[in-house]
Amino acid sequence: MRISDDRYTRERARMELALRFLYLEARTQTIRTWTGLSDDRIRKLYRSYMSHARRYLPRHRGKSPHQVAYFTRSVRAQEETALLASVLSLLGVMPAAAAAPAAGAVGDAQHLPGVARGELLCQAFEAFQLVLPSAQISFEHAVFLATALARGDQLRLDNCGGCGGFVVIEPFQLRTPRCPYCAAPAHSR
């Protein structure tokens, strides 16, 4: 094996990940962050491969999602977020330290974007879609959730005080975390 073979293998992995992100309707900025490809290269990939796709794949414009309130705005969103966070955690998308950060510590999300974790992120989101096909969480929101959980400054994973299931909460919540099911009054269950 020549030294240059490794470079081509890495480049091919970056291109394949970019195509996967395009198929999942990621924004150019997100693809650039996770693959390191230039904006021009990403647009050319879209024109070359995605314009002939079986279904229309829109190119979303503007800023990527950045508000954590999206994940806590309704009971359905909380349930979907907990399920997605579970899958992200199980498949190793987030660093192990991010799952249970020390009090006051902020996780290291700088090392999160990369080809290896990007592939895991795609697998996790695709598994999430298989389990919950009618989910409202988009791939871009899944990327934001993984990044926010890895950082730990806006959202964190915890266990429900009632059933022990995963819940996604704000980091400085004073009450014992409760999942939507345990928080609901007994007569409405």
N, C-alpha and C positions, 0 to 999 in steps of 0.2 A: 504494500500500500504506500502510495506516495503522500508526501505532506500535503499537497494541494487537494487530494481527495476529501479530506476532512472539511476543507473550506466549502466545497461544493455540496457536501452533505448538509452542512449548517445552512447554506443559502437555500437549498431545496426545502428544508424544514421550515424556514421562515416564510417561503412562498406558499407552501401548503397550509400553514397556519393562517396566513393572510386570506387565502381563498375560503377557508373554513369560517373565519370572522366575517367575510363578505356574505357568505351564505346565511349567516345568522344575523345579518343586517346591522353590523357594527359600523360606527362612524369612522371616517378616515383617521381622525386623531387617535382613536382607541387602537386601531390597527397599527398605526405608526408607533405608539407607545409599547405595544406588546411584541412587535416584530422587528422594529428598527428600520423598516423600509421607508423610503421617501414617499411623500404625497403623490408625486408624479408616477412612481412605480405602482402604487396602490390603484390609482385611477386607470392606469393601463391594464392592470390585472382585471379590474372590473369590466372594462370595455372588451377585453379579449375573451374572458371566460364567462362572465355573468350575464352579458347581453343576450346570450343564446340559451339561457337557463329555461327549464320547462315551465317555471312560474316566474312572474315578474318579481324581482328583488329590488325594492326601493332603496335609494341612497338617502339616508337621513342627514339633514344639515343642521348646523348650529352646535351649541355646546352639548356635551354629554350630560346625563342626569347628575345632579349634585346635591339634592335635598333629601335628607334622611327622613323627613316627614312622610315621604312617599311610602315607606315601609311600615309605618305605624298608623296610617290614616283611617283604616277600617279593619274590622275583624278578619275579613277575607285577605287583605294585604298582609296582616300579621301572620296568619296561618301559612300563606304562600312563602313569606319571607323566612319563617322558621324552617319550612321544608327545604327551601333552597339552601339556606345556611347549613342545614344538616348534610345535604349532599356535597356541598363545597368542602365541608370539614371532613367528611368520610373519604373523599377522593384526594385529599391532601392539597387542595388549591391554596389554602391559607397556611402560613407557617404554623408549626405546632405551638409555638409560644403565643400566637395570637388567640388561640382558643381559650386560654385562661391567663390573661396578663396579670401581673402583680398590681397591687393597688397603686394608682397614680402613674403606672408605666404606660408608655405608648408603644405599640407594636411597630415593627419595621416593615412598612409597605413599600419601601424603595426597591427591595429585591423581589417583590411580587411579580411585576411584569417581566415576562421572558417567554421564550418558545416552549420550554418544558411545562411551565405552569399554565401557559396559554392553552396548550393541548388538554391539560387536565380541566381547565375552566370550560372548554367546549364540551368535553365529555360530561362534566357535571351538569351543564345547562341542558344538554340533550337528554340526559337521564331524568332531569327535573321535568322536562316537557313530556317525556313518556309517561311519567307517573301522574302528571297533572296537565293534560293537553289544553285545558281551557284557562290556563294561568294568564294573569294580566301582566306579570313581570316580564319585561323584554330582556334581551341579551345585554343591552347597554346598562340596564338597571342591575343585572347580575354582576357585571364587571364592577360597577360602583359599590355594590354590596360587598363583594370580595375584598375590594380595596379598603373600604371603610372598616370592615371587620379586622383586616390585617393591621391597619393603623391603630384601631382601638380608641381613637379620640372622639368619634361621633356615634359609633355603634359597637356593641360587644355581644358575644354569646354568653348565655347564662342558662341555668336550669330553672324550670318552673318550681316554685315552692310547694305546689300542690301535687303534681304528678311526676315531676322530675324530667319532663320533656324539654327540648331545646326551645329557648325564646331568644329573640333579638331585642335588646333594650338599649336605651341611651346609657352611657357609661356612669353617670352620677345619679342614677335613680335611687331614691331613699327607701322605697318600699321593697318588700320581698317580691321578686318578679313572679308573675302569674301568666300562664298561657290564656288565650281567649276563652277556652273551655272552662278552666278552673275559675276564671274571674267572673264568669256569668252566674247569675243567681241560680240556685238549684231548681227552681220551678221552670226555668226557660231552657233547660238542657234537653 
